[in-house]
Amino acid sequence: MSNKFLVLISLCFSTVLFLGCGNTAPLLNYENSPVTTVSGKKAKAEQVKKAIILAGTQKGWQMKEVKPGLLEATIFRSNLMAKININYSPDSYSITYKDSSNFRYDGTNIHKRYNHWIRLLNDQIRSQLINI
C-alpha cells in the first residue's frame, strides 16, 4: 500500500470518529415529575401505573412490574437496547437509566438518541396521566 492510501484511510477513520463523538449529551433522567390531571383530582397509584404502561407500550417499550411502585421498561431498536426504571406514586414518577447497549454511555454522557427516546416516553406518559 502506498503512503497516500494509508494517510487517506487514517483521515477517513479520524473524521468518522470525530463526527461520532458529537452525538453524545449528558444522560437525561426525569426525577419526581408531578402527576397532573385535567380534573385536578388526586390520582391513585393503580391509575398512574396503567397510564405509564399504556404510554410505554405505545412508544414500543416492553413494560414489566418489578414491585408495586416500580416498573422496568426495555426497548430494542436495530442493534440498540435501553433499559430504564420508572418509579411512581399517586403524586409523582421518575424515569431513570438502568442499562443500555451500543449507546456509548460513559457514566455521564450517552448518545442523543437515548435522550430523544426518553423525552418521547415522558411526553407520552404526561399525555396519559392528564386524562386520569
Residue pairs with C-beta under 8 A, 6 or more apart in sequence:
23 104
23 111
23 112
23 113
24 104
24 106
24 109
24 110
24 111
24 112
25 109
25 110
25 112
25 115
26 108
26 109
26 110
27 97
27 105
27 108
27 109
27 110
27 114
27 115
28 114
28 115
28 118
28 119
29 94
29 95
29 96
29 97
29 118
30 93
30 94
30 95
30 96
30 118
30 122
31 94
31 96
32 92
32 93
32 94
33 92
33 93
33 94
33 95
33 122
33 126
34 91
34 92
35 43
35 48
35 88
35 89
35 90
35 91
35 92
35 93
35 129
35 132
36 126
36 129
36 130
37 43
37 129
37 130
37 131
37 132
38 130
38 131
39 132
41 132
42 90
42 91
43 51
43 90
43 129
43 132
44 90
45 68
45 69
45 88
45 89
45 90
47 90
47 132
48 88
48 89
48 90
48 93
48 129
48 132
49 65
49 71
49 88
51 125
51 128
51 129
51 131
51 132
52 63
52 71
52 86
52 88
52 93
52 125
52 128
52 129
53 63
53 71
54 128
55 121
55 124
55 125
55 127
55 128
56 62
56 63
56 71
56 73
56 86
56 121
56 124
56 125
57 63
58 124
59 75
59 117
59 120
59 121
59 124
60 75
60 77
61 73
61 74
61 75
61 121
62 73
62 74
62 75
63 71
63 72
63 73
64 71
64 72
64 73
64 74
65 71
66 72
66 85
69 87
69 88
69 89
70 85
70 86
70 87
70 88
71 85
71 86
71 88
72 83
72 84
72 85
72 86
72 98
73 83
73 84
73 85
73 86
73 121
74 81
74 82
74 83
74 84
75 81
75 82
75 117
79 101
79 102
80 100
80 101
80 102
80 103
80 113
81 99
81 100
81 101
81 102
82 99
82 100
82 103
82 114
82 117
83 98
83 99
83 100
84 95
84 96
84 97
84 98
84 118
85 94
85 95
85 96
85 98
86 93
86 94
86 95
86 96
87 93
87 94
87 96
88 94
93 125
95 118
95 121
95 122
95 125
97 105
97 110
100 110
100 114
103 110
103 111
103 113
103 114
104 110
104 111
105 111
105 114
